[in-house]
């Protein structure tokens, strides 16, 4: 997969931009607040349809204006695809619309038209932050890859919201309706847990191998799936049975506490270094290296599953890596189909084939 063109209009601090990235490694250099992260954010939206920096779509529209547009052309296995995302705001709301090859589509159809893997400084919170951040990593990767996963996750979340509203007393309690919600939770939740289990097993292998290469085997990264509902075997029958049994066990506690207590909305991803929790025992450099290994592994798994490489978007990845780890990292991604890296200065060890750009005041120039 290769992004051959990206065009922005009134997106963040960009009035207009028309850029033709190169295959392989593209490096964007500039001081802070010039538009480096904004450019990667726009490219990522062509894959996920959403910002990786904010939930407020209004923030994406250039100040004082009402319409922002992100467009891109990509060469994928099936041919050239033309993608567009428009953000329109008015006094009361903000609305996003999506197009593929000029035709309007729903978000679920747009998602994953091209696939992206991102790393931003906030991703360091994957180590010590709440489990919701680690679940989001899994959901974004799997939803881009498999529309069935997105559909089952949406089913699960809808049933979970309906059940939660009943437990809180927002709607009248109905035993028969609760049973329907629980049935949907078990069906959709089983699909979600099985998909996560399979994905994490592949993620584990790739991340641990990559991390060992970067550290020369001096440190051992360990990644585990920590499902809220443990199951004996990764089969539909075993997972559904375990989930149904767990829901029956917590039914009374859920009514008393007026909240949902069991299911994949409480799953987690375990990260350890040499047998110790990474959040508690890892230095900032070790945590950054582990998260980068996780992201590179995400890239590898998505590439291998679809037989097509995603875009790799890396925002300020080198700022706290020592020279050896930074050089090893750059050497590793230099052969990727297409990667986008931002930095405040040209890093040492940059491959000769890398395409270099300078960004200043939302203007991008080759350098």
Buried (B, 14 or more C-beta within 10 A) or exposed (E): BBBBBBBBBBBBBBEEBEBEBBBBBBBBBBEEEBBBBBBBBBBBBBBBBBBBBEEEBEBBBBEEEEEBBBBBBBBBEEEEBBBBBBBBBEEEEBEBBBBBEEEEBEBBBBBBBBBBBBBBBEBBBBBBEEBEBBBEBBBBBBBBBBEEBBBBBEBBBEBBEBBBEBBEEEEEEEEEBBEEBBEBBBBBBBBBBBBBBBBBBBBBBBBBBBBBBBBEEEBEBBBEBEBBBEBEEEEEEBBBBBBBEBBEEBBEEBEEEEEBBBBBBBBBBBBBBEEEBBBEEBEEEBBBBBBBBBBBBBBBBBBEBBEBBBBBBBBBBBEBBEEEBBBBBBBBBBEBBBBBBBBBEEBEBBEEEBBBBBBEEBBBEEE
